């Protein structure tokens, strides 16, 4: 098809973090020797350059495709009226010289599961094409307690009703089990049915039919306290009751008599389910909470709030200089933070320093500098960065880092002070040439993850592994970034956005860089980020 011509354009992937990692001395020595001797051999290996999708479009997308070149994933967000089993790819473009050697995008693609396409430039790389399709499904009945459970994989629906009238006479209020436009037989809306046995509904769409089973179960309680997720100064109390009643949450400190009703502004309702966000609680204190519905009460659940951990050197007051570059920990003390200085110092004095230019006028702060490190062609652009974790090693001309320190509490914000000198971007790699001449951007970000080990960062293009704020291990994430010069210190606050109130983190990641795109060796020579007085907060 004519509209599927492969346009060879530069990738415009957005990177989720900023980074610098520079060459190892041994690798640079080899490069210098080759330049001096001018040796050429017929068996020089092909360069390792990853072929990329730079553009991707398909019928039925509700927004632009997400192209993640680091993970080699294209994600499509499909409307619910789209046939996910036969998605028509209308256009795509590859990076210069790349071609498809496996996979067929000229025919409709089944994206009900990930589809593999292999691209080749000098070597072959597998890309994953995947689709997400949010279908609004619901099934509600009269006198229902709590939310309906809809199991899309098993095609199963479960509702809970009170024991009077019970499961023998259930009036259906609403039904939509398939995508918009699907045929549902029978449509039970407005009917009273006997659910002592499962009821079957056939959903037909695009010529395919699914058999859905409707179940009901009885409960004597018309209100239940489902669970409590206790943080440090915040707790989330979940309940279920009959929709339309006065539903809410009460709480009190353990050992006291009177209950306090959570204000309406603290409560979120979804049908017969609801939750309250309790704030201004005391750390390491025992409380009690219960759901209520009109004059009835659910079970009382006791919970204890968490503590406020100590983060070593979070204000960047303690430094040492055991060699040629500064390290953000006290001499002989705990190494909680690290920088890219270990790699940068192979060709210079590093690019992260202790400074007396602070937000208070006393003590120390961190100065992160972006600059070209080396002599002539023997060097790389490096973005000054500091992070909670450890610089692991230099891999050829790239670095391997461990992002994260053990952490099990759930803060709500990270705040601190910064000032920034932004210069035009004058160093780019092939992916980011369009940024040349634009103002450099600094970034500070924080994340909580529940993986079993810290997050490993690898900047080597053929083995690149960068942080993704939407990764499955991420519980919470937040950032600030500035693309202009800030001559004097300003306060900043990063609110952490949680994907779950229940998941408990195992590691905290705090990262900052003078050049947002430094992990791709892109930024401005001379950008400077001053960072001071970081602090975690635990309340809203």
Beta strands, then each sheet from edge to edge (+ up, - down):
strand 1: 53-58
strand 2: 66-68
strand 3: 73-78
strand 4: 89-94
strand 5: 99-102
strand 6: 115-120
strand 7: 124-133
strand 8: 138-141
strand 9: 149-151
strand 10: 156-162
strand 11: 170-176
strand 12: 183-185
strand 13: 192-193
strand 14: 199-205
strand 15: 208-219
strand 16: 223-230
strand 17: 235-241
strand 18: 247-253
strand 19: 260-261
strand 20: 267-270
strand 21: 273-278
strand 22: 286-293
strand 23: 296-297
strand 24: 301-304
strand 25: 337-339
strand 26: 352-355
strand 27: 365-369
strand 28: 371-375
strand 29: 378-382
strand 30: 385-395
strand 31: 398-403
strand 32: 405-406
strand 33: 413-421
strand 34: 442-449
strand 35: 455-458
strand 36: 474-482
strand 37: 486-495
strand 38: 497-498
strand 39: 507-513
strand 40: 528-537
sheet 1: 1+ 4-
sheet 2: 2+ 3- 7- 6+ 5-
sheet 3: 8+ 11- 13+
sheet 4: 9+ 10- 15- 14+ 12-
sheet 5: 16+ 17- 21+ 20-
sheet 6: 19+ 18- 22+ 23-
sheet 7: 19+ 18- 22+ 24-
sheet 8: 25+ 30- 31+ 35-
sheet 9: 25+ 30- 39+ 32-
sheet 10: 25+ 30- 39+ 34- 36+ 38-
sheet 11: 26+ 27- 40+ 33- 37+
sheet 12: 28+ 29-
end
